[in-house]
């Protein structure tokens, strides 16, 4: 008797995607499409059935700019040409930049995606619409998607309300488990996407780890995190794969409202792409491909020694997740990492100033800028700060060395 083969979907998952900004436009080679950064990734998409991305910002800039934000992100309309080449593409809109140009831009983005046959999840005109699960069928496999984010200070998403647009807020672990379990009864595989955590941290918080494992126990086949802008570790919880952060795929420098450059830390130029074979109730096979966005915004996968180093480093980021006292590990790490980030903020400010033309710098420099950077410098010179930072430097550096770039 012939046993029917189990449906299998070849999927790829990426971190944050924001294909836009003046600096990307300036770096684009003559006669190249706006989607040129993705050209080097073409071999990764061979035989791909499903692409899943975190679309960080609306398509286009038509709308009302979100006030009080130094950075407003968007995607050039040509991003659609890249996404629609795949048999099935799903975008998560549950993130802190989905509302950067207001509810009208979010609504237009959703309409545009739908018109081009691209699916989206995690945002809507109100909380009910934003919280709807997405169900798609790919090669005979029914896949369900849920996407959540938070309004916590270190994330800052605009959440949909009963009467207003925005992203789907994290409902708490009890409600999230219930929603995952309900969806798991209706589909073959459940994917949960979580836009949360601390920016530039290489490890998730103990709460994130615990809640991801609970979602796995509730029936999720795959749990994907983003927002930290750097890759984090991964783990298996039964048959469920948890990737705590895939970092950025592409997030170019942008200009702030005051026209200064929004500098991107070197560690955020590294990306991780998850290749996974989805089947009923589990991930049958998977691997994480690392790479780097170079000065020309080309996304170059690591090869040879660099690929091996990335793999070892990612494994090293995953090992502490298995510690019995992970909370103690994380609290110690978080304390050191915050100190290190305060040091980096001085460097980042200096780079921003160096890359800003002199007239713009004179026009926009304020007393608050000087006061803020003086405070940062004082913190760097405080007793014990240097020792704590030095101890964390090796542990917290980018997950792989930066390959030299040839011009």
N, C-alpha and C positions, 0 to 999 in steps of 0.2 A: 504494500500500500504506500502510495506517495504521500509524504507529509508536507503540507503547504509551507513554503518558506516564510520566515518571519520578516515583516517589513523592516527595512533598514534605511535610515536617512543620513546622508553625509552632510554634516552641518559645520559652520564656522561661526565663532562668536568673537566680537571685538570689543574694545573699550570705547572711550569717548571719541566721537567724530564731529569736528567742526571745520568744514572745508570752506573757509572764508577769511577775509581780512586783507588789509592793504599790503601786508608784508608777503603773503602768499602770492598775491597778484604781481607784486614787484619781482619775486623770485621766479615766476613762471617763464620757462624758455619760450623764445619766439615761436609762434604757430602751434604751441602745445595747448591741449585742452586743459580746462581747469582741473580735470580729474587726473592730471599727469602724476601726482604723488602716488597713486595706486598702481601704476604700471608695473613696478617691480614685484608686486604681490601676485601677479597673474598666475604663476605656477601653483600658488596655494589654493586657488579656486578650481583646479581641475576636478571634474566630476562632482562638483558641489551641488547639492540639492537645496540647501537652505543657508542664508546668511542672516545673522542677527547682530544689530549694531545698537549702540546707545547714541542717538542723534542729539548732540549737545547744542541745542539752539534751533530756532525755527528756520524754515527755508525762506531766505530773503529778509529784508529789514523794514518792510512796510508795516507800520503799526506805531504804537506808543511806547517809547523807550522806558524801560523800568528805571525808576528813580533810585538814587542812592547807591548805584553799583559802579565800581571802577571798571569792570569788564563786562561788556555785552557781546555775546556770541551769536553767530548765525551761520547758516550753510548756504553756499552759492547754489542757485537752482540747478546747475550742472551736476550736483551730487545725485540727482535723480537718474541721470544717464548711467552712472556707475551702479546704482542699486538695482535698477530694473533689468540689468543683464542676467541676473540670477533667476533660476526657476521660481524661487520664493524668497522674499526678503521681508524681515520683520524689524521695525524700529521701536525701541523704547523711548518714550517721551517723558518718562518719570525722572526728571532731573532738575537741577537748579538753574538751568538756562532756558528751559522750554518757554518761559514767560518773559524773556528779556525784551521782547517787543510787543508785549501785551496779549490780551485774549484774542484780538483780531488776527494777529500773526499766527498764533497757535491754531486757531480755527482754519485759517487758510492753509497752513502746513498739513493739517489732517486731511482737508479736502483734496489738496494736490497729491498727497501720497495715495489716497484712495483712487483718484482718477488715473494714476499711473500703475495701478495694480500692486502697490507696495503697502504692506500691512503695518499698523502701528498699535501700540498699547500703552497705557499708563498715564493718559491725560485726556481732558475733555472739557465740555462746556460747564459741567458741574461735577460734584463728587460722584454721583451715580454713574455718569458716563465715563469719568476718569477711572473708576474702579472696575469697569467691565473686563472680564477675562477675554482673551483672544483665542480663538480656536481655528487652526488651519489643518488641512490634510495635505501631506507631502508623501508622494510615492506610497500611498495606502496607509500611512501612519498618521493618526490623529494626534496633533501636538497642541497642548494648551499653554498659554503664556499669562503670567501675572507680573506686574511691575510696580514697585513702590519706591518712595523717597521720603525725606523728612524735611521739616522746617527748622531743625536744630541749627544753632548758630554756626557750627562748623560745616553745615551743608547749605542751608538757606534757600531751599526750594519754595516756590509759591504753590501752595496746595489748593486744589479745587475745594469749593465749599458747596453747600446746598443750593446756592444761587449764583455762584461765580466760577469762572474757569481756572484751570491750573492742573497740576500733576496729582497723581494718586498718592495720598499720604500713607505712611506706615500705620496700620491700624492697631498695632500691638500684637504680641505673639499669639495670643489665644485666637483672635479673629483671623490672623494670617494662617494659622494652622487649619482652621475650619475651612477657609476658602481653598487652600491647597488640597485638602482631603476631598472636598466636594468636586473640585475640578478633576482630580485623579480618577474619580469614579466615572467621568464622562469621556475621557480621552486616554490614549495609549501612553503618553509621556507628558510630564508637566515641567516647564521651565520657569523658574522664578528669577527675576532680575531686581537687584537691590542697589539703589544709588544712595550710598550712605558712607559713614566713616570719616576719618580724619585725613585731610589733604597731606600728601607727602609722607605719610606713615607707611612703613613696609609691613606692618602687622595689624590685623583687625583687632578690635577691642574684644574682651572676653564675652560681652553681651552679644556682639555680632556672631562670634563663633558658636555660642550656645544656641542662638535663635536659628542660625542656618542649619544646625544639626536637627533642631526640632522640625523645621520645614521638610528636611529629608525624611524624618520619621513619619511625617504626615502624608507623604506620597510624592514629593518632588523628585524628579529624575535628575535634575541639574539645577544648581543654584549659582548664579553669576553676580559678582559685585563689581561696581565701578564708583568713581568719584575721587579716590585718593590720588589719581594722576600717576601713580607708579604701580608696577605689578606687586602683588602679594602672593602668599603661598596658596596651596591647594590641598585638599584632603578628600578621602573617600569616607562616606558615612553609610555603611551597608553597600547598596548598589548605586548610591547617589554620589555624583561628583560635585564638590563645592570648590569653586574658584573665587577666592575672596576679593580679588581685584585684577582686572586685565590692563589697568593703566589707561593711557591715551592711545588711540590709534593715530589720530592727527589732531593737533590743537596748536595752530600757529600763533606766533606773537600777534597781538592786536594793538590798536590805539585806544587808550582810555578816553573818557569824555574831555579831559584836559589836553588831549593829543600826545601825551607821553606814551612811549612803548610799554606794553605789558609784558615784561620779561618772563620767559619760561625757564625754569630750572633745568639744568642738563639732565637730571634723572627723569624728567617728564618726557624727554624725547625718545625714551625706550618704550617699545610696545610689546604686547603679548597677544597672540591670536590663538584661540582654542579651536583645534580641529577635533570633532567628536562624531562618532557613529551612534546615532540614537535608535533605540529599538523599544519594544514594549517594556515600560517600567524601569529602564536603566540606560546607562551609557555603556555600549558594548566595547568600545575602544576609544582612546583619546590621546592627544599629545598637545603640548603647548609650544608654539613656534615664536621665538623672540626675534627682535630686530630693532632698528633705530631709524628715526627720522633725521636725515642729514640737513646740512645748511641750506640745501636747495629744496627742502621739504619732500624729498623722495623717501619713500618707505622701503628701507632695505633690510630684508631678513638676514639674520646672522648665518654665517656658514663656517664650517671647519672648526677651528679652535674657539672662535667667539661663540659659536652655537653651543659647544660643549661647556664653556664657562657659564653661559647663561643658564643652561640646564642644571648645572651643579648649584649655582647661586639660588635658583628658584626652589630646588630641593632643600637648600639650607633655610630658606624662608618658611618652608613648610614644616620642618622638623619640630620647632617649638610648639606647634599646634597640638602635638601629642603629649606635651608635658602635663603631669597631673596638677601642677600648680601654675597653670598658664596665666592666671590672674596676676600672680606675683611677678612672673616674667614680664608681662605687659606693662604693669605699673612702673617697674624699673625702667623698661625701654622707653615708655612714653615720657617719663621725666627727662631722660637724657635727650630724647628726640626734640622735645620742645626747646631745650637749651640750644641744641645744634641749629634748629630753625631760626632762632633769634640771631645767631651768628650769620647764617646765610642771608638773613634779611638785609644786613648791612651790605653784603656783597651784591645782592640783587638791586638794592637802591643805587649803588655806584654804577652798575652796568646800565640801568635805566637812564641815569643822568648822562653817561658817556654816549649812549645811542640816541639821545634826544638833541636835536639841533639847538644851538645856543640861544636863538631868539625865543623859541618855544620854552626853553628852560627858564629864561629870565621872566617870561610872561606868566609862567605857572608856578614858579617857586614861591612857597609861602612860609610864614613863620611856623605853621603847624608841621610842615615837612622837616624843618630844622629841629623842632622840638622832638618830633617822633624819632628821628635818627639819632639825636643826642641821647635819648632814653635807651635806644637799642645799644649804642656804644657803651653806655654806663653799665648796662646789664652784662655785656661781654666781659667787662673788666672786674666784675664782682668776684669776691673770694670763692674759690671752688668751681667757678664756671668753666674755666679752661680745662681743668682736670676732668670734669664730667663730660665735656664735649669731646676731648681727646679719646676718652674711653669708648665713646659711642661711634667715633668716626669710621673705624673699620667695619663695624657691624651695619651701619646705616647707609653706607655708600650705595650708589646705583647698582642694581643686581647684576650688571655685567660691565666690563671695561668698555670704554668708548673707542671703537675702531677709528683709526686715522681716516680723514676724509680727503680725497684727492679732488682738487678743483679742475 
